[in-house]
Amino acid sequence: MIRSQVSEQRRRAVASAWSMLVGAIAVALGGCFLVGAPERPDRGSVSGPVPYVEDCQACHAAPVGAHYLQSLHASMGVRCGQCHTPGGHPDFRQPVRDAKCGGCHLPEYQQTIGSRHFARRDQRPLDGDRAARARLRRDGFMATTAQGRVFVGDASSGDLGGRLCAACHYDEHRLGRDAVQRADFCTGCHTNRTEHFPSPTDGNRCVQCHVRVGQTVKDQNINTHRFAKPGD
């Protein structure tokens, strides 16, 4: 009799606990559906500034886009807005100067601004004169002076305003080593070098002797942007 009473009490206690649990769950779920959800914002409205979406190739597919797609920059995911002024249509009030390239290629930039090529550059108004920049681009980012052909930089921007990177690497938006590896690249400025390296060879003969070799932090040998006489 006692065992029967105890079992009955336990059964009632368990049933009561389950009833309370099921009731609590029902109230909670009912509240989710009974309480109105906040209204969703209008899909046409935008919170904050409109994101910059690059679609340069819609207008510049040829030849600029086609040349860009052949570049190492394109294969690495570097987009137009990372070099040109982003945010709407670039008006190039911030032209691509050496300092822009130095943002990614810092060691090469530091070696360039420490070079004789940079120290002897012809400084002239460029950043504020779009027509002057267009002429410079047509001239291969070089200028002819009484001392011969020289590199160019903006007169007001100091070390930041050079155009040496473009002079050596610009190849119609391909931006690689093809331009500087041409056989006549250096001799366009350094004339009278016919007998200087008489052995016939493909490509730019000058870099074989005058480009200094450096090492990375992992002890890999690489060509630097330092030029010197052999042995210096």
GIZIKA-V763623 format. One record per backbone hydrogen bond with DSSP energy under -0.5 kcal/mol. NH is the residue of the N-H (numbers start at 0). CO is the residue of the C=O. If there is no record, write none. Layout:
nh:NH co:CO
nh:NH co:CO
This chain:
nh:4 co:0
nh:5 co:1
nh:6 co:2
nh:7 co:3
nh:8 co:4
nh:9 co:5
nh:10 co:6
nh:11 co:7
nh:12 co:8
nh:13 co:9
nh:14 co:10
nh:15 co:11
nh:16 co:12
nh:17 co:13
nh:18 co:14
nh:19 co:15
nh:20 co:16
nh:21 co:17
nh:22 co:18
nh:23 co:19
nh:24 co:20
nh:25 co:21
nh:26 co:22
nh:27 co:23
nh:28 co:24
nh:29 co:25
nh:30 co:26
nh:31 co:27
nh:32 co:28
nh:33 co:29
nh:34 co:30
nh:44 co:41
nh:47 co:45
nh:52 co:50
nh:53 co:51
nh:57 co:54
nh:58 co:55
nh:59 co:55
nh:64 co:59
nh:65 co:60
nh:66 co:62
nh:67 co:63
nh:68 co:64
nh:69 co:65
nh:69 co:66
nh:70 co:67
nh:71 co:173
nh:73 co:67
nh:74 co:70
nh:75 co:71
nh:76 co:73
nh:77 co:72
nh:78 co:76
nh:81 co:78
nh:82 co:79
nh:83 co:79
nh:89 co:87
nh:94 co:92
nh:96 co:94
nh:97 co:161
nh:98 co:159
nh:99 co:96
nh:100 co:96
nh:101 co:97
nh:102 co:98
nh:102 co:99
nh:103 co:100
nh:104 co:100
nh:105 co:103
nh:108 co:104
nh:109 co:105
nh:110 co:106
nh:111 co:107
nh:112 co:108
nh:113 co:109
nh:114 co:111
nh:117 co:111
nh:118 co:114
nh:119 co:115
nh:120 co:117
nh:121 co:150
nh:122 co:120
nh:123 co:121
nh:123 co:152
nh:128 co:125
nh:132 co:128
nh:133 co:129
nh:134 co:130
nh:135 co:131
nh:136 co:132
nh:137 co:133
nh:138 co:134
nh:139 co:136
nh:140 co:135
nh:141 co:138
nh:142 co:149
nh:144 co:142
nh:144 co:147
nh:147 co:144
nh:149 co:142
nh:151 co:140
nh:152 co:121
nh:153 co:160
nh:154 co:123
nh:156 co:153
nh:159 co:156
nh:160 co:157
nh:162 co:151
nh:166 co:162
nh:167 co:163
nh:168 co:164
nh:169 co:165
nh:173 co:170
nh:175 co:168
nh:179 co:167
nh:180 co:176
nh:181 co:178
nh:184 co:181
nh:187 co:183
nh:187 co:184
nh:188 co:185
nh:189 co:185
nh:190 co:188
nh:195 co:192
nh:196 co:192
nh:197 co:194
nh:203 co:180
nh:204 co:202
nh:207 co:204
nh:208 co:205
nh:209 co:205
nh:210 co:206
nh:211 co:209
nh:211 co:225
nh:213 co:221
nh:215 co:219
nh:218 co:215
nh:221 co:213
nh:223 co:211
nh:227 co:209
nh:231 co:228
